[in-house]
Structures are given as structure tokens and as C-alpha cells.
Amino acid sequence: MASSKAIPPPSDFMRGFREYISQPVTASFIAGGIAGAVSRTVVSPLERLKIIFQVQSPGNSSYQGVGPALAKMWREEGWRGYMRGNGTNCIRIVPYSAVQFSSYTIYKKLLLPEGGNDLGTLRRLCAGAMAGVTSVVATYPLDITRTRLSVHSASFASKGVPHTKLPGMWATMKTMYRTEGGTISLYRGLGPTLSGVAPYVGINFATYEAMRKFMTPEGEANPTALGKLCAGAVSGAVAQSVTYPFDVLRRRFQVNTMNGLGYQYKSIWDAISIIIRAEGIRGMYKGLLPNLLKVAPSIGSSFLSFEIARDLLLALDPKLNI
């Protein structure tokens, strides 16, 4: 019979578990995953519409205007059309957001000046940029798969007839791997993605922390929930607007080998020149409106749910209850 001493008492196990999940990096990782799932599910219809606008070729008028496009999506695909790709998106965004928030916590600590207790704007930008690169490289195959699933069922991708039966996430990844060049196919568009994500995440975190301080009432340590939502909305709008052309390039390269879209680019500069020549400078901002419409609920709910979940986890530290 096994000795009872081999198994720690339940109280010791729970204390150790609480100590582990209440560590700043662990708490940020778990809370970041929760924040990502919440924020993306809230804005799934607008997220999918943004992607469709971004990859729609010039001269194709299948999807025009936010309202009519959402109505068309509902008529052709029902409520499932609004959530198309969201399961894959959540599978991607949970680890993506978890890695991003936790790595930002790590980089902030590494960049903290000796004897200091806060980062300046430039160091915040650097910490955010490095966190963005880390999270993108770690989860990029899931991102490109989500994009393919979002576009695959749109009627313009099948010459006017929506697909009735769609492949799943893993089937899509296996098909890409088998028919489009192996592992490299799962990282197509990584270059423009990294070019845009470093400044985007850096600006997002730096602006949020600045707005968070601005929204904090005098004499208080933290802003209200509404203040956090507003700070997230402003930071998201600023970061998205500044870096949006990189996001368009990322989506175009992710579907560059798909048939029926009317374009294929050889390089980033080739894509920029063709887009501007065929669609004007507005082509670099296609889908910006639905993207900005989703910024407030998406980024705001992301930062708010992150802070709520993180604070709850940090409060589990047994040392705080002594």
C-alpha cells in the first residue's frame, strides 16, 4: 500500500497551485488568453467582414458597404456566416493573446531601468513591439488558416456561388501544407505581418498605458471599468489607423495563392505598386471602416477583461491572505 506521505495534503497542493497561477507572468498568460477569446467573439461579424473587404479584388462589387455586406452575409450563410472562422480565430487568439500579454510583462521587466518602477514611452513601445513579434511567430499558422476559412465561404471566392461544404481548420492546414509548398505555406505573409505588428502592438500598449493614466481619477490608483474601455478604444483606434496598410498586405499575401481573387503578387513592393495603381491609395485602407467599428468593443473589452482576470488571479496569492 502506497504511503500517504507521497501525496501532499490537499491544502498544500492548493497553496502551491495558487502560488503558481498568481505569479505575474502566469497570471498575465491566463488572463491574456481569456481577454483574446472575449474580444474576438464580441466582434466576429465585423472581423470577418474586414477580411473579405481586404482581399476583394478591384472591380469586384460582391461586398459593398458595411450594412449591405452584413445583410448579404446573413442571407447567404445565416448566423453561421457571422461566426465563420471564429472558432479557428479563438483557437488562434487564445495562445496569441496569452503570449502577447505575458511576454509584454516579461519585456517590461527586462527593460525597466535600474532603480525605476515605470517605463518611459520609448521603452513601452519597444516592449510592445517585441511582444507582438513573439506572439505572431508563435501562432502564425493558425492566423493564416483563419483567414483562408473566412474567405473560402464568401461568394466572390467561388465566382458568385457560396460553398455549401467547407473544410475544417486542420483539413485546411493539411491541404495548404500538401499543395502549397510545405511548412513555408503556413507562414506566407509573415514578412508584412511582422512589419505591421511590431509598431501596432507597440503603439497599442504605449497608448493604452498613457490613456489609462489620463482616465484615472485624481487620488485613485486605477480608472473605472468605463475608463479602461475608453482607454482601450482610443489605443486601438490610433494603432489600427497608423498600421492598417500592413494589415491589408498581410491578408492579401495570406490568400495570394487562392484562385478566383484576381491577383497574385511577387513581393511586398510589387503588391503595394499594383494595389495603388489599380485601386488608388484607398486600396491600402480597404476594410478600415468595419475595422474601426470593431475597435472600441474589441480592444476595450480585451484590456478590461485582461485586467479583471489578471487581478483576480493575482489576488489568489496565499501570501496576500496571511
C-alpha positions as CSV (number, residue, x, y, z in Angstrom):
1,M,0.0,0.0,0.0
2,A,1.4,3.4,-1.0
3,S,2.5,5.7,1.8
4,S,0.1,8.7,2.3
5,K,3.2,10.9,2.7
6,A,3.8,10.5,-1.1
7,I,0.7,12.7,-1.8
8,P,0.8,16.2,-0.5
9,P,-2.2,17.2,1.6
10,P,-5.0,19.0,-0.3
11,S,-4.3,22.3,1.5
12,D,-0.6,22.2,0.5
13,F,-1.5,21.3,-3.1
14,M,-4.0,24.2,-3.4
15,R,-1.5,26.6,-1.8
16,G,1.2,25.6,-4.3
17,F,-1.3,25.9,-7.2
18,R,-2.5,29.3,-6.0
19,E,1.1,30.5,-5.7
20,Y,1.8,29.3,-9.3
21,I,-1.1,30.9,-11.1
22,S,-0.8,34.1,-9.1
23,Q,2.7,34.8,-10.4
24,P,2.7,37.9,-12.6
25,V,3.7,36.2,-15.8
26,T,1.4,33.2,-15.3
27,A,-1.5,35.4,-14.4
28,S,-0.8,37.6,-17.5
29,F,-0.7,34.5,-19.7
30,I,-4.0,33.1,-18.5
31,A,-5.8,36.5,-18.4
32,G,-4.4,37.3,-21.9
33,G,-6.0,34.1,-23.3
34,I,-9.3,35.0,-21.7
35,A,-9.1,38.5,-23.0
36,G,-8.4,37.4,-26.5
37,A,-11.4,34.9,-26.6
38,V,-13.8,37.5,-25.2
39,S,-12.7,40.4,-27.5
40,R,-12.8,38.4,-30.8
41,T,-16.1,36.7,-30.2
42,V,-17.8,40.0,-29.5
43,V,-16.7,41.5,-32.9
44,S,-16.6,38.3,-35.0
45,P,-19.0,39.6,-37.8
46,L,-17.0,42.8,-38.3
47,E,-13.7,40.9,-38.1
48,R,-14.8,38.6,-40.9
49,L,-16.2,41.5,-43.0
50,K,-12.9,43.3,-42.7
51,I,-11.0,40.4,-44.1
52,I,-13.5,40.0,-47.0
53,F,-13.1,43.7,-47.9
54,Q,-9.3,43.5,-47.7
55,V,-9.0,40.6,-50.1
56,Q,-11.7,41.5,-52.5
57,S,-10.1,42.3,-55.9
58,P,-10.7,45.6,-57.7
59,G,-13.8,45.7,-59.9
60,N,-15.5,43.0,-57.8
61,S,-18.6,44.5,-56.2
62,S,-19.9,41.4,-54.4
63,Y,-19.5,43.0,-51.0
64,Q,-20.1,46.8,-50.8
65,G,-20.8,48.9,-47.7
66,V,-20.8,47.6,-44.1
67,G,-24.6,47.3,-43.7
68,P,-25.4,45.7,-47.2
69,A,-22.4,43.4,-46.8
70,L,-23.5,42.2,-43.4
71,A,-27.1,41.7,-44.8
72,K,-25.7,39.7,-47.8
73,M,-23.6,37.5,-45.4
74,W,-26.8,36.8,-43.3
75,R,-28.9,36.0,-46.4
76,E,-26.4,33.6,-47.9
77,E,-24.9,32.0,-44.7
78,G,-27.2,32.9,-41.8
79,W,-25.8,33.5,-38.3
80,R,-23.0,30.9,-39.0
81,G,-21.7,33.3,-41.6
82,Y,-21.1,35.9,-38.9
83,M,-19.2,33.4,-36.8
84,R,-17.4,31.8,-39.8
85,G,-13.7,31.3,-38.8
86,N,-14.3,32.5,-35.2
87,G,-13.7,29.0,-33.8
88,T,-10.3,29.0,-35.5
89,N,-9.8,32.6,-34.6
90,C,-10.4,31.8,-30.9
91,I,-8.1,28.8,-31.1
92,R,-5.5,31.2,-32.5
93,I,-6.2,34.2,-30.4
94,V,-6.2,32.5,-27.0
95,P,-2.5,31.5,-27.3
96,Y,-1.7,34.6,-29.3
97,S,-3.1,37.0,-26.7
98,A,-1.7,34.9,-23.9
99,V,1.8,35.0,-25.3
100,Q,1.4,38.7,-26.1
101,F,0.3,39.9,-22.7
102,S,2.7,37.6,-20.8
103,S,5.7,38.4,-23.0
104,Y,4.9,42.1,-22.6
105,T,5.1,41.6,-18.8
106,I,8.5,39.9,-19.2
107,Y,9.8,42.5,-21.6
108,K,8.6,45.4,-19.4
109,K,10.6,43.9,-16.5
110,L,13.7,43.4,-18.7
111,L,13.6,47.0,-20.0
112,L,12.8,48.6,-16.6
113,P,15.6,51.0,-15.7
114,E,17.7,50.0,-12.7
115,G,16.0,51.5,-9.6
116,G,13.0,52.6,-11.6
117,N,9.4,51.5,-11.2
118,D,7.9,52.6,-14.6
119,L,8.8,52.6,-18.3
120,G,9.1,55.6,-20.5
121,T,7.2,55.9,-23.7
122,L,10.0,54.6,-25.9
123,R,10.7,51.6,-23.7
124,R,6.9,50.8,-23.7
125,L,7.0,50.9,-27.5
126,C,9.9,48.5,-27.6
127,A,8.4,46.1,-25.1
128,G,5.1,46.1,-27.0
129,A,6.9,45.6,-30.4
130,M,8.9,42.6,-29.1
131,A,5.7,41.1,-27.5
132,G,3.9,41.5,-30.8
133,V,6.7,39.8,-32.8
134,T,6.9,37.0,-30.2
135,S,3.1,36.3,-30.3
136,V,2.9,36.4,-34.1
137,V,5.7,34.0,-34.8
138,A,4.3,31.6,-32.2
139,T,0.8,31.4,-33.7
140,Y,1.0,32.5,-37.3
141,P,-0.1,29.1,-38.9
142,L,-3.4,29.5,-37.0
143,D,-3.8,33.1,-38.3
144,I,-3.4,32.2,-42.0
145,T,-5.8,29.2,-41.6
146,R,-8.4,31.5,-40.0
147,T,-8.0,33.9,-43.0
148,R,-8.5,31.1,-45.5
149,L,-11.6,29.9,-43.7
150,S,-13.1,33.4,-43.6
151,V,-12.6,34.0,-47.3
152,H,-13.3,30.5,-48.6
153,S,-17.1,30.6,-48.0
154,A,-17.5,34.2,-49.3
155,S,-19.4,34.1,-52.7
156,F,-16.7,36.1,-54.6
157,A,-14.1,33.4,-53.8
158,S,-16.2,30.8,-55.7
159,K,-17.3,33.1,-58.6
160,G,-20.7,34.0,-57.1
161,V,-21.7,30.7,-55.6
162,P,-21.0,30.3,-51.8
163,H,-19.5,27.0,-50.7
164,T,-22.1,24.7,-49.1
165,K,-19.5,22.4,-47.5
166,L,-16.3,23.8,-46.0
167,P,-13.2,22.2,-44.8
168,G,-12.3,22.4,-41.1
169,M,-9.2,24.0,-39.6
170,W,-6.9,21.0,-39.6
171,A,-8.1,19.9,-43.1
172,T,-7.3,23.4,-44.4
173,M,-3.8,23.4,-42.8
174,K,-3.1,19.9,-44.2
175,T,-4.2,20.9,-47.7
176,M,-2.0,24.0,-47.6
177,Y,0.9,22.0,-46.4
178,R,0.5,19.3,-49.0
179,T,-0.3,21.5,-52.1
180,E,1.4,24.9,-51.5
181,G,5.0,24.1,-50.5
182,G,5.1,22.5,-47.1
183,T,5.8,24.5,-43.9
184,I,6.5,27.7,-45.8
185,S,2.8,27.8,-46.9
186,L,1.8,28.2,-43.2
187,Y,4.0,31.3,-42.9
188,R,3.0,33.0,-46.2
189,G,2.7,36.8,-45.5
190,L,4.8,36.6,-42.3
191,G,7.1,39.4,-43.6
192,P,4.4,42.1,-44.0
193,T,2.7,40.8,-40.8
194,L,5.9,41.4,-38.7
195,S,6.4,44.8,-40.4
196,G,3.0,45.9,-39.2
197,V,2.6,44.0,-35.9
198,A,5.7,45.4,-34.2
199,P,4.6,49.1,-34.5
200,Y,0.9,48.2,-34.0
201,V,1.4,46.3,-30.7
202,G,4.0,48.8,-29.5
203,I,1.6,51.8,-30.2
204,N,-1.3,49.9,-28.8
205,F,0.3,49.2,-25.4
206,A,2.0,52.5,-25.1
207,T,-1.2,54.5,-25.9
208,Y,-3.3,52.3,-23.6
209,E,-1.0,52.9,-20.6
210,A,-0.9,56.6,-21.3
211,M,-4.7,56.8,-21.7
212,R,-5.1,54.6,-18.6
213,K,-3.3,57.2,-16.6
214,F,-5.3,60.0,-18.2
215,M,-8.6,58.3,-17.4
216,T,-7.6,57.5,-13.7
217,P,-9.5,59.9,-11.4
218,E,-7.3,62.1,-9.2
219,G,-6.4,60.3,-5.9
220,E,-7.3,56.8,-7.4
221,A,-4.8,54.1,-8.4
222,N,-6.9,52.8,-11.3
223,P,-9.5,54.1,-13.7
224,T,-13.1,52.8,-13.6
225,A,-14.3,50.0,-15.9
226,L,-15.7,52.6,-18.3
227,G,-12.3,54.4,-18.2
228,K,-10.5,51.2,-19.1
229,L,-12.9,50.6,-22.0
230,C,-12.4,54.2,-23.3
231,A,-8.6,53.9,-23.0
232,G,-8.6,50.6,-24.9
233,A,-10.9,52.1,-27.6
234,V,-8.6,55.1,-28.2
235,S,-5.4,53.0,-28.2
236,G,-6.9,50.5,-30.6
237,A,-8.1,53.2,-33.0
238,V,-4.7,55.0,-33.0
239,A,-2.7,51.8,-33.5
240,Q,-5.0,50.4,-36.2
241,S,-5.2,53.6,-38.2
242,V,-1.4,54.1,-38.2
243,T,-0.5,50.5,-39.2
244,Y,-3.6,49.4,-41.2
245,P,-1.9,49.2,-44.7
246,F,0.4,46.5,-43.3
247,D,-2.7,44.5,-42.3
248,V,-4.1,44.7,-45.8
249,L,-0.8,43.4,-47.2
250,R,-0.8,40.6,-44.7
251,R,-4.3,39.4,-45.7
252,R,-3.5,39.7,-49.4
253,F,-0.4,37.6,-49.1
254,Q,-2.2,35.0,-47.0
255,V,-4.6,34.3,-49.8
256,N,-2.2,35.1,-52.6
257,T,-2.3,31.5,-54.0
258,M,-6.1,31.1,-53.8
259,N,-7.9,31.0,-57.2
260,G,-10.7,33.4,-58.1
261,L,-9.4,36.6,-56.4
262,G,-7.9,38.3,-59.4
263,Y,-4.4,39.0,-58.2
264,Q,-1.0,37.4,-57.4
265,Y,1.9,39.4,-56.0
266,K,5.6,38.6,-56.3
267,S,6.8,40.8,-53.4
268,I,5.7,43.4,-50.9
269,W,6.7,46.3,-53.2
270,D,5.0,44.6,-56.2
271,A,1.8,44.3,-54.1
272,I,2.0,47.9,-53.0
273,S,2.5,49.2,-56.5
274,I,-0.2,47.1,-58.0
275,I,-2.7,47.9,-55.3
276,I,-2.1,51.7,-55.6
277,R,-2.1,51.6,-59.4
278,A,-5.4,49.5,-59.6
279,E,-7.2,50.7,-56.5
280,G,-5.6,54.0,-55.5
281,I,-4.3,54.8,-52.1
282,R,-7.7,53.8,-50.8
283,G,-6.9,50.3,-51.7
284,M,-4.4,50.3,-48.8
285,Y,-7.2,51.1,-46.4
286,K,-9.9,48.7,-47.7
287,G,-11.9,47.4,-44.7
288,L,-10.8,50.2,-42.4
289,L,-14.4,51.2,-41.5
290,P,-15.6,47.9,-40.2
291,N,-12.1,47.6,-38.5
292,L,-12.6,50.9,-36.7
293,L,-16.2,50.0,-35.8
294,K,-14.9,46.9,-34.0
295,V,-12.0,48.6,-32.3
296,A,-14.0,50.0,-29.3
297,P,-15.7,46.7,-28.3
298,S,-12.7,44.6,-29.3
299,I,-9.7,46.4,-27.8
300,G,-11.7,47.9,-25.0
301,S,-13.2,44.5,-23.9
302,S,-9.7,42.9,-24.3
303,F,-7.9,45.2,-21.9
304,L,-10.8,45.3,-19.5
305,S,-11.3,41.5,-19.3
306,F,-7.5,41.1,-19.1
307,E,-7.2,43.4,-16.1
308,I,-10.2,41.8,-14.4
309,A,-8.9,38.3,-14.9
310,R,-5.3,39.2,-14.0
311,D,-6.3,41.0,-10.8
312,L,-8.4,38.0,-9.7
313,L,-5.5,35.7,-10.3
314,L,-3.0,37.9,-8.6
315,A,-5.4,38.1,-5.6
316,L,-5.1,34.3,-5.2
317,D,-1.6,34.6,-3.9
318,P,-1.6,32.9,-0.4
319,K,0.8,35.5,0.9
320,L,-1.8,38.2,0.5
321,N,-4.2,36.3,2.8
322,I,-1.8,35.8,5.7
